[in-house]
Amino acid sequence: MLLTEGQMSDYKGAALMFEAMPPAPVLLADRGYDADWFRHALAARGTAACIPSRKGRKLPIPHDATLYRRRHKIENMFGRLKDWRRIHTRYDRCAHAFMSAIALAASVIFWINQ
C-alpha cells in the first residue's frame, strides 16, 4: 500500500509501486490507471489489464466488463475504512500516523468480520 499526495494521478502512483507489485494473471483497475505505458508494462510482465478506457481516448480499448464488476469488493473495503471518522477526514497530518490509523482500522474490521 502506498500513500501519495492528493494531487498525484493514479498511474504515476502505480509507477512508483510497479516493481513491488506481485505477479498476477489480471489487474483490475479503474479509469485513472488507463495509460499506454502502464498497459505495455503489465503486458511485458504477463499480466492482463482489465482497465476501462478513459472517456477522452480516441480509440477505446475493450475490457472484460464481467470481470471488472468484481472490483466492487475493493470499493467496499475503502468504504468501510472511510466509516472511521479519523480516516475519512484525515485528522493526522503525518503520513506515518495516518498509515498507522489505516492499519489499526483494517485490523479491527478484519477481526469484527471473522
N, CA, C and O atoms as a GROMACS GRO file, in nm:
protein
  456
    1MET      N    1   0.085  -0.117   0.000
    1MET     CA    2   0.000   0.000   0.000
    1MET      C    3   0.090   0.123   0.000
    1MET      O    4   0.188   0.130   0.074
    2LEU      N    5   0.056   0.219  -0.084
    2LEU     CA    6   0.135   0.340  -0.098
    2LEU      C    7   0.045   0.460  -0.076
    2LEU      O    8  -0.062   0.471  -0.135
    3LEU      N    9   0.089   0.550   0.009
    3LEU     CA   10   0.016   0.673   0.036
    3LEU      C   11   0.083   0.785  -0.042
    3LEU      O   12   0.200   0.814  -0.022
    4THR      N   13   0.007   0.848  -0.133
    4THR     CA   14   0.060   0.957  -0.214
    4THR      C   15  -0.016   1.084  -0.184
    4THR      O   16  -0.120   1.081  -0.117
    5GLU      N   17   0.035   1.194  -0.233
    5GLU     CA   18  -0.034   1.321  -0.215
    5GLU      C   19  -0.163   1.320  -0.296
    5GLU      O   20  -0.175   1.246  -0.394
    6GLY      N   21  -0.257   1.401  -0.258
    6GLY     CA   22  -0.388   1.402  -0.322
    6GLY      C   23  -0.388   1.447  -0.466
    6GLY      O   24  -0.477   1.410  -0.542
    7GLN      N   25  -0.288   1.526  -0.505
    7GLN     CA   26  -0.285   1.578  -0.641
    7GLN      C   27  -0.217   1.482  -0.739
    7GLN      O   28  -0.223   1.506  -0.860
    8MET      N   29  -0.154   1.377  -0.693
    8MET     CA   30  -0.084   1.284  -0.781
    8MET      C   31  -0.183   1.195  -0.854
    8MET      O   32  -0.277   1.142  -0.793
    9SER      N   33  -0.163   1.177  -0.983
    9SER     CA   34  -0.254   1.092  -1.060
    9SER      C   35  -0.231   0.945  -1.024
    9SER      O   36  -0.124   0.908  -0.974
   10ASP      N   37  -0.331   0.863  -1.050
   10ASP     CA   38  -0.325   0.723  -1.012
   10ASP      C   39  -0.212   0.649  -1.082
   10ASP      O   40  -0.140   0.572  -1.018
   11TYR      N   41  -0.196   0.671  -1.211
   11TYR     CA   42  -0.096   0.592  -1.281
   11TYR      C   43   0.046   0.636  -1.247
   11TYR      O   44   0.139   0.556  -1.263
   12LYS      N   45   0.067   0.758  -1.201
   12LYS     CA   46   0.200   0.798  -1.153
   12LYS      C   47   0.230   0.728  -1.020
   12LYS      O   48   0.345   0.690  -0.996
   13GLY      N   49   0.131   0.711  -0.936
   13GLY     CA   50   0.148   0.634  -0.814
   13GLY      C   51   0.174   0.488  -0.843
   13GLY      O   52   0.251   0.422  -0.772
   14ALA      N   53   0.110   0.436  -0.947
   14ALA     CA   54   0.132   0.297  -0.987
   14ALA      C   55   0.275   0.277  -1.037
   14ALA      O   56   0.334   0.171  -1.017
   15ALA      N   57   0.332   0.379  -1.101
   15ALA     CA   58   0.470   0.370  -1.149
   15ALA      C   59   0.566   0.354  -1.031
   15ALA      O   60   0.667   0.285  -1.042
   16LEU      N   61   0.535   0.419  -0.919
   16LEU     CA   62   0.620   0.407  -0.801
   16LEU      C   63   0.614   0.267  -0.739
   16LEU      O   64   0.712   0.221  -0.682
   17MET      N   65   0.501   0.201  -0.752
   17MET     CA   66   0.482   0.069  -0.691
   17MET      C   67   0.500  -0.046  -0.787
   17MET      O   68   0.492  -0.162  -0.746
   18PHE      N   69   0.524  -0.018  -0.913
   18PHE     CA   70   0.522  -0.123  -1.015
   18PHE      C   71   0.618  -0.238  -0.985
   18PHE      O   72   0.581  -0.354  -1.002
   19GLU      N   73   0.738  -0.207  -0.941
   19GLU     CA   74   0.837  -0.313  -0.913
   19GLU      C   75   0.797  -0.398  -0.793
   19GLU      O   76   0.834  -0.515  -0.785
   20ALA      N   77   0.722  -0.341  -0.699
   20ALA     CA   78   0.683  -0.414  -0.578
   20ALA      C   79   0.555  -0.497  -0.597
   20ALA      O   80   0.520  -0.578  -0.511
   21MET      N   81   0.487  -0.475  -0.708
   21MET     CA   82   0.362  -0.549  -0.731
   21MET      C   83   0.391  -0.697  -0.753
   21MET      O   84   0.480  -0.731  -0.830
   22PRO      N   85   0.317  -0.786  -0.686
   22PRO     CA   86   0.339  -0.929  -0.707
   22PRO      C   87   0.286  -0.972  -0.844
   22PRO      O   88   0.197  -0.907  -0.898
   23PRO      N   89   0.340  -1.079  -0.899
   23PRO     CA   90   0.289  -1.126  -1.028
   23PRO      C   91   0.144  -1.172  -1.014
   23PRO      O   92   0.107  -1.237  -0.916
   24ALA      N   93   0.064  -1.138  -1.113
   24ALA     CA   94  -0.078  -1.175  -1.111
   24ALA      C   95  -0.124  -1.195  -1.255
   24ALA      O   96  -0.071  -1.132  -1.346
   25PRO      N   97  -0.223  -1.282  -1.276
   25PRO     CA   98  -0.271  -1.302  -1.414
   25PRO      C   99  -0.349  -1.182  -1.467
   25PRO      O  100  -0.345  -1.154  -1.587
   26VAL      N  101  -0.422  -1.111  -1.379
   26VAL     CA  102  -0.505  -0.999  -1.422
   26VAL      C  103  -0.494  -0.886  -1.320
   26VAL      O  104  -0.482  -0.910  -1.200
   27LEU      N  105  -0.498  -0.762  -1.369
   27LEU     CA  106  -0.501  -0.646  -1.281
   27LEU      C  107  -0.632  -0.573  -1.306
   27LEU      O  108  -0.660  -0.530  -1.418
   28LEU      N  109  -0.713  -0.558  -1.201
   28LEU     CA  110  -0.837  -0.482  -1.208
   28LEU      C  111  -0.808  -0.340  -1.160
   28LEU      O  112  -0.758  -0.321  -1.050
   29ALA      N  113  -0.840  -0.242  -1.243
   29ALA     CA  114  -0.815  -0.103  -1.204
   29ALA      C  115  -0.920  -0.014  -1.269
   29ALA      O  116  -0.985  -0.053  -1.366
   30ASP      N  117  -0.936   0.106  -1.213
   30ASP     CA  118  -1.034   0.198  -1.270
   30ASP      C  119  -0.972   0.284  -1.379
   30ASP      O  120  -0.855   0.268  -1.413
   31ARG      N  121  -1.051   0.375  -1.433
   31ARG     CA  122  -1.008   0.457  -1.546
   31ARG      C  123  -0.884   0.542  -1.519
   31ARG      O  124  -0.813   0.579  -1.612
   32GLY      N  125  -0.858   0.571  -1.394
   32GLY     CA  126  -0.742   0.652  -1.359
   32GLY      C  127  -0.610   0.586  -1.394
   32GLY      O  128  -0.508   0.655  -1.404
   33TYR      N  129  -0.610   0.456  -1.414
   33TYR     CA  130  -0.489   0.383  -1.447
   33TYR      C  131  -0.476   0.357  -1.597
   33TYR      O  132  -0.388   0.282  -1.638
   34ASP      N  133  -0.560   0.416  -1.677
   34ASP     CA  134  -0.556   0.396  -1.822
   34ASP      C  135  -0.446   0.481  -1.885
   34ASP      O  136  -0.465   0.598  -1.914
   35ALA      N  137  -0.331   0.419  -1.904
   35ALA     CA  138  -0.218   0.482  -1.972
   35ALA      C  139  -0.151   0.375  -2.058
   35ALA      O  140  -0.138   0.260  -2.016
   36ASP      N  141  -0.110   0.412  -2.177
   36ASP     CA  142  -0.049   0.315  -2.267
   36ASP      C  143   0.076   0.252  -2.208
   36ASP      O  144   0.095   0.131  -2.219
   37TRP      N  145   0.162   0.334  -2.145
   37TRP     CA  146   0.285   0.278  -2.089
   37TRP      C  147   0.256   0.178  -1.979
   37TRP      O  148   0.328   0.079  -1.964
   38PHE      N  149   0.150   0.202  -1.901
   38PHE     CA  150   0.114   0.112  -1.792
   38PHE      C  151   0.061  -0.020  -1.848
   38PHE      O  152   0.095  -0.128  -1.798
   39ARG      N  153  -0.021  -0.012  -1.951
   39ARG     CA  154  -0.072  -0.134  -2.015
   39ARG      C  155   0.042  -0.215  -2.077
   39ARG      O  156   0.044  -0.338  -2.065
   40HIS      N  157   0.138  -0.149  -2.143
   40HIS     CA  158   0.252  -0.219  -2.204
   40HIS      C  159   0.340  -0.284  -2.097
   40HIS      O  160   0.389  -0.395  -2.115
   41ALA      N  161   0.361  -0.213  -1.986
   41ALA     CA  162   0.443  -0.269  -1.878
   41ALA      C  163   0.375  -0.391  -1.816
   41ALA      O  164   0.443  -0.489  -1.782
   42LEU      N  165   0.244  -0.387  -1.802
   42LEU     CA  166   0.171  -0.504  -1.750
   42LEU      C  167   0.180  -0.621  -1.847
   42LEU      O  168   0.200  -0.735  -1.806
   43ALA      N  169   0.165  -0.592  -1.977
   43ALA     CA  170   0.173  -0.698  -2.077
   43ALA      C  171   0.312  -0.762  -2.079
   43ALA      O  172   0.324  -0.882  -2.098
   44ALA      N  173   0.416  -0.682  -2.058
   44ALA     CA  174   0.552  -0.735  -2.056
   44ALA      C  175   0.572  -0.829  -1.936
   44ALA      O  176   0.653  -0.921  -1.943
   45ARG      N  177   0.499  -0.807  -1.829
   45ARG     CA  178   0.506  -0.895  -1.712
   45ARG      C  179   0.416  -1.016  -1.726
   45ARG      O  180   0.422  -1.108  -1.643
   46GLY      N  181   0.332  -1.019  -1.829
   46GLY     CA  182   0.239  -1.130  -1.846
   46GLY      C  183   0.110  -1.111  -1.770
   46GLY      O  184   0.039  -1.208  -1.743
   47THR      N  185   0.078  -0.987  -1.736
   47THR     CA  186  -0.044  -0.956  -1.663
   47THR      C  187  -0.143  -0.890  -1.758
   47THR      O  188  -0.111  -0.791  -1.824
   48ALA      N  189  -0.263  -0.944  -1.764
   48ALA     CA  190  -0.369  -0.884  -1.847
   48ALA      C  191  -0.429  -0.766  -1.772
   48ALA      O  192  -0.451  -0.773  -1.651
   49ALA      N  193  -0.455  -0.659  -1.843
   49ALA     CA  194  -0.512  -0.538  -1.782
   49ALA      C  195  -0.662  -0.534  -1.806
   49ALA      O  196  -0.708  -0.537  -1.920
   50CYS      N  197  -0.737  -0.528  -1.697
   50CYS     CA  198  -0.882  -0.510  -1.706
   50CYS      C  199  -0.911  -0.368  -1.658
   50CYS      O  200  -0.953  -0.345  -1.545
   51ILE      N  201  -0.885  -0.273  -1.749
   51ILE     CA  202  -0.896  -0.131  -1.719
   51ILE      C  203  -0.985  -0.067  -1.825
   51ILE      O  204  -0.950  -0.072  -1.943
   52PRO      N  205  -1.097  -0.007  -1.788
   52PRO     CA  206  -1.178   0.061  -1.888
   52PRO      C  207  -1.104   0.184  -1.942
   52PRO      O  208  -1.025   0.246  -1.871
   53SER      N  209  -1.129   0.217  -2.066
   53SER     CA  210  -1.063   0.332  -2.128
   53SER      C  211  -1.118   0.462  -2.074
   53SER      O  212  -1.236   0.472  -2.038
   54ARG      N  213  -1.031   0.563  -2.068
   54ARG     CA  214  -1.078   0.696  -2.030
   54ARG      C  215  -1.172   0.748  -2.136
   54ARG      O  216  -1.164   0.708  -2.252
   55LYS      N  217  -1.258   0.836  -2.098
   55LYS     CA  218  -1.358   0.888  -2.191
   55LYS      C  219  -1.295   0.969  -2.303
   55LYS      O  220  -1.353   0.977  -2.412
   56GLY      N  221  -1.179   1.028  -2.282
   56GLY     CA  222  -1.114   1.110  -2.383
   56GLY      C  223  -1.031   1.031  -2.484
   56GLY      O  224  -0.976   1.089  -2.576
   57ARG      N  225  -1.022   0.899  -2.468
   57ARG     CA  226  -0.942   0.817  -2.559
   57ARG      C  227  -1.012   0.807  -2.694
   57ARG      O  228  -1.132   0.780  -2.701
   58LYS      N  229  -0.937   0.831  -2.802
   58LYS     CA  230  -0.997   0.829  -2.937
   58LYS      C  231  -1.045   0.690  -2.975
   58LYS      O  232  -1.156   0.674  -3.025
   59LEU      N  233  -0.961   0.589  -2.952
   59LEU     CA  234  -0.999   0.451  -2.980
   59LEU      C  235  -1.008   0.375  -2.848
   59LEU      O  236  -0.905   0.340  -2.790
   60PRO      N  237  -1.129   0.351  -2.799
   60PRO     CA  238  -1.143   0.280  -2.670
   60PRO      C  239  -1.083   0.140  -2.676
   60PRO      O  240  -1.096   0.070  -2.777
   61ILE      N  241  -1.019   0.100  -2.568
   61ILE     CA  242  -0.963  -0.034  -2.557
   61ILE      C  243  -1.065  -0.121  -2.485
   61ILE      O  244  -1.109  -0.085  -2.375
   62PRO      N  245  -1.103  -0.233  -2.543
   62PRO     CA  246  -1.206  -0.317  -2.477
   62PRO      C  247  -1.151  -0.381  -2.349
   62PRO      O  248  -1.031  -0.406  -2.336
   63HIS      N  249  -1.241  -0.406  -2.256
   63HIS     CA  250  -1.208  -0.474  -2.131
   63HIS      C  251  -1.319  -0.572  -2.098
   63HIS      O  252  -1.429  -0.563  -2.152
   64ASP      N  253  -1.291  -0.666  -2.009
   64ASP     CA  254  -1.388  -0.766  -1.966
   64ASP      C  255  -1.481  -0.704  -1.862
   64ASP      O  256  -1.444  -0.690  -1.746
   65ALA      N  257  -1.601  -0.667  -1.904
   65ALA     CA  258  -1.695  -0.598  -1.815
   65ALA      C  259  -1.740  -0.688  -1.699
   65ALA      O  260  -1.763  -0.640  -1.588
   66THR      N  261  -1.753  -0.818  -1.725
   66THR     CA  262  -1.795  -0.911  -1.620
   66THR      C  263  -1.690  -0.919  -1.510
   66THR      O  264  -1.723  -0.916  -1.391
   67LEU      N  265  -1.565  -0.928  -1.549
   67LEU     CA  266  -1.457  -0.932  -1.452
   67LEU      C  267  -1.443  -0.799  -1.380
   67LEU      O  268  -1.415  -0.796  -1.260
   68TYR      N  269  -1.463  -0.690  -1.451
   68TYR     CA  270  -1.449  -0.556  -1.392
   68TYR      C  271  -1.552  -0.533  -1.282
   68TYR      O  272  -1.526  -0.458  -1.189
   69ARG      N  273  -1.669  -0.596  -1.292
   69ARG     CA  274  -1.772  -0.580  -1.188
   69ARG      C  275  -1.727  -0.632  -1.053
   69ARG      O  276  -1.782  -0.593  -0.950
   70ARG      N  277  -1.629  -0.720  -1.051
   70ARG     CA  278  -1.579  -0.774  -0.924
   70ARG      C  279  -1.503  -0.669  -0.843
   70ARG      O  280  -1.476  -0.689  -0.725
   71ARG      N  281  -1.470  -0.558  -0.906
   71ARG     CA  282  -1.398  -0.452  -0.838
   71ARG      C  283  -1.477  -0.391  -0.723
   71ARG      O  284  -1.420  -0.321  -0.639
   72HIS      N  285  -1.606  -0.418  -0.719
   72HIS     CA  286  -1.688  -0.360  -0.612
   72HIS      C  287  -1.640  -0.405  -0.474
   72HIS      O  288  -1.660  -0.334  -0.376
   73LYS      N  289  -1.577  -0.520  -0.465
   73LYS     CA  290  -1.526  -0.567  -0.336
   73LYS      C  291  -1.415  -0.476  -0.285
   73LYS      O  292  -1.405  -0.450  -0.165
   74ILE      N  293  -1.333  -0.428  -0.374
   74ILE     CA  294  -1.227  -0.335  -0.337
   74ILE      C  295  -1.288  -0.203  -0.291
   74ILE      O  296  -1.246  -0.146  -0.190
   75GLU      N  297  -1.386  -0.155  -0.366
   75GLU     CA  298  -1.452  -0.029  -0.330
   75GLU      C  299  -1.525  -0.042  -0.197
   75GLU      O  300  -1.529   0.054  -0.119
   76ASN      N  301  -1.583  -0.158  -0.168
   76ASN     CA  302  -1.649  -0.181  -0.039
   76ASN      C  303  -1.549  -0.172   0.076
   76ASN      O  304  -1.581  -0.120   0.183
   77MET      N  305  -1.427  -0.224   0.053
   77MET     CA  306  -1.324  -0.218   0.156
   77MET      C  307  -1.289  -0.073   0.187
   77MET      O  308  -1.278  -0.035   0.304
   78PHE      N  309  -1.270   0.010   0.083
   78PHE     CA  310  -1.239   0.150   0.107
   78PHE      C  311  -1.357   0.221   0.174
   78PHE      O  312  -1.337   0.311   0.256
   79GLY      N  313  -1.478   0.183   0.139
   79GLY     CA  314  -1.595   0.241   0.204
   79GLY      C  315  -1.600   0.210   0.352
   79GLY      O  316  -1.636   0.296   0.433
   80ARG      N  317  -1.564   0.086   0.390
   80ARG     CA  318  -1.561   0.050   0.531
   80ARG      C  319  -1.453   0.125   0.606
   80ARG      O  320  -1.472   0.165   0.721
   81LEU      N  321  -1.338   0.145   0.542
   81LEU     CA  322  -1.232   0.222   0.607
   81LEU      C  323  -1.277   0.366   0.629
   81LEU      O  324  -1.244   0.427   0.730
   82LYS      N  325  -1.351   0.420   0.534
   82LYS     CA  326  -1.395   0.559   0.546
   82LYS      C  327  -1.510   0.576   0.645
   82LYS      O  328  -1.548   0.689   0.675
   83ASP      N  329  -1.565   0.466   0.696
   83ASP     CA  330  -1.662   0.476   0.805
   83ASP      C  331  -1.595   0.527   0.932
   83ASP      O  332  -1.661   0.581   1.021
   84TRP      N  333  -1.465   0.511   0.941
   84TRP     CA  334  -1.389   0.559   1.054
   84TRP      C  335  -1.364   0.708   1.033
   84TRP      O  336  -1.298   0.747   0.936
   85ARG      N  337  -1.416   0.790   1.121
   85ARG     CA  338  -1.409   0.935   1.103
   85ARG      C  339  -1.265   0.985   1.094
   85ARG      O  340  -1.236   1.076   1.016
   86ARG      N  341  -1.177   0.927   1.171
   86ARG     CA  342  -1.037   0.970   1.172
   86ARG      C  343  -0.974   0.951   1.033
   86ARG      O  344  -0.892   1.033   0.991
   87ILE      N  345  -1.012   0.845   0.964
   87ILE     CA  346  -0.957   0.819   0.831
   87ILE      C  347  -1.030   0.901   0.726
   87ILE      O  348  -0.967   0.956   0.635
   88HIS      N  349  -1.159   0.908   0.739
   88HIS     CA  350  -1.239   0.982   0.640
   88HIS      C  351  -1.200   1.130   0.632
   88HIS      O  352  -1.192   1.186   0.523
   89THR      N  353  -1.175   1.191   0.746
   89THR     CA  354  -1.142   1.334   0.748
   89THR      C  355  -0.993   1.359   0.755
   89THR      O  356  -0.949   1.474   0.750
   90ARG      N  357  -0.914   1.254   0.764
   90ARG     CA  358  -0.768   1.260   0.771
   90ARG      C  359  -0.720   1.359   0.876
   90ARG      O  360  -0.661   1.463   0.846
   91TYR      N  361  -0.748   1.323   1.001
   91TYR     CA  362  -0.706   1.406   1.114
   91TYR      C  363  -0.553   1.417   1.123
   91TYR      O  364  -0.500   1.522   1.158
   92ASP      N  365  -0.484   1.309   1.093
   92ASP     CA  366  -0.339   1.304   1.111
   92ASP      C  367  -0.268   1.383   1.001
   92ASP      O  368  -0.295   1.364   0.882
   93ARG      N  369  -0.179   1.469   1.043
   93ARG     CA  370  -0.101   1.546   0.945
   93ARG      C  371   0.016   1.466   0.892
   93ARG      O  372   0.057   1.482   0.777
   94CYS      N  373   0.070   1.380   0.974
   94CYS     CA  374   0.186   1.300   0.937
   94CYS      C  375   0.140   1.174   0.862
   94CYS      O  376   0.047   1.106   0.906
   95ALA      N  377   0.204   1.143   0.751
   95ALA     CA  378   0.166   1.026   0.671
   95ALA      C  379   0.186   0.897   0.750
   95ALA      O  380   0.109   0.803   0.735
   96HIS      N  381   0.289   0.892   0.835
   96HIS     CA  382   0.316   0.772   0.915
   96HIS      C  383   0.201   0.745   1.012
   96HIS      O  384   0.157   0.630   1.026
   97ALA      N  385   0.153   0.848   1.079
   97ALA     CA  386   0.042   0.831   1.173
   97ALA      C  387  -0.087   0.794   1.099
   97ALA      O  388  -0.167   0.715   1.149
   98PHE      N  389  -0.107   0.851   0.981
   98PHE     CA  390  -0.226   0.819   0.902
   98PHE      C  391  -0.225   0.673   0.858
   98PHE      O  392  -0.327   0.605   0.867
   99MET      N  393  -0.109   0.624   0.810
   99MET     CA  394  -0.099   0.483   0.770
   99MET      C  395  -0.118   0.391   0.891
   99MET      O  396  -0.174   0.282   0.878
  100SER      N  397  -0.072   0.433   1.007
  100SER     CA  398  -0.092   0.354   1.128
  100SER      C  399  -0.240   0.345   1.163
  100SER      O  400  -0.289   0.239   1.203
  101ALA      N  401  -0.313   0.456   1.147
  101ALA     CA  402  -0.458   0.456   1.173
  101ALA      C  403  -0.529   0.364   1.074
  101ALA      O  404  -0.624   0.294   1.112
  102ILE      N  405  -0.486   0.364   0.948
  102ILE     CA  406  -0.546   0.275   0.848
  102ILE      C  407  -0.521   0.130   0.885
  102ILE      O  408  -0.612   0.047   0.878
  103ALA      N  409  -0.398   0.098   0.926
  103ALA     CA  410  -0.365  -0.039   0.965
  103ALA      C  411  -0.448  -0.084   1.085
  103ALA      O  412  -0.496  -0.197   1.089
  104LEU      N  413  -0.464   0.004   1.182
  104LEU     CA  414  -0.545  -0.028   1.300
  104LEU      C  415  -0.691  -0.051   1.261
  104LEU      O  416  -0.753  -0.148   1.305
  105ALA      N  417  -0.747   0.038   1.180
  105ALA     CA  418  -0.886   0.024   1.138
  105ALA      C  419  -0.906  -0.104   1.057
  105ALA      O  420  -1.004  -0.175   1.076
  106ALA      N  421  -0.813  -0.133   0.967
  106ALA     CA  422  -0.824  -0.255   0.886
  106ALA      C  423  -0.817  -0.380   0.974
  106ALA      O  424  -0.889  -0.477   0.949
  107SER      N  425  -0.733  -0.377   1.076
  107SER     CA  426  -0.723  -0.491   1.168
  107SER      C  427  -0.853  -0.512   1.244
  107SER      O  428  -0.900  -0.625   1.260
  108VAL      N  429  -0.912  -0.403   1.293
  108VAL     CA  430  -1.038  -0.414   1.367
  108VAL      C  431  -1.150  -0.461   1.276
  108VAL      O  432  -1.231  -0.546   1.316
  109ILE      N  433  -1.156  -0.408   1.155
  109ILE     CA  434  -1.260  -0.451   1.060
  109ILE      C  435  -1.245  -0.599   1.030
  109ILE      O  436  -1.345  -0.672   1.025
  110PHE      N  437  -1.121  -0.646   1.010
  110PHE     CA  438  -1.097  -0.788   0.983
  110PHE      C  439  -1.137  -0.872   1.102
  110PHE      O  440  -1.198  -0.977   1.085
  111TRP      N  441  -1.104  -0.827   1.224
  111TRP     CA  442  -1.136  -0.902   1.345
  111TRP      C  443  -1.286  -0.910   1.366
  111TRP      O  444  -1.337  -1.015   1.406
  112ILE      N  445  -1.358  -0.801   1.339
  112ILE     CA  446  -1.504  -0.800   1.358
  112ILE      C  447  -1.572  -0.894   1.259
  112ILE      O  448  -1.671  -0.959   1.294
  113ASN      N  449  -1.522  -0.901   1.138
  113ASN     CA  450  -1.587  -0.981   1.033
  113ASN      C  451  -1.549  -1.128   1.036
  113ASN      O  452  -1.593  -1.204   0.949
  114GLN      N  453  -1.468  -1.170   1.134
  114GLN     CA  454  -1.431  -1.313   1.142
  114GLN      C  455  -1.542  -1.394   1.200
  114GLN      O  456  -1.528  -1.516   1.214
   0.00000   0.00000   0.00000
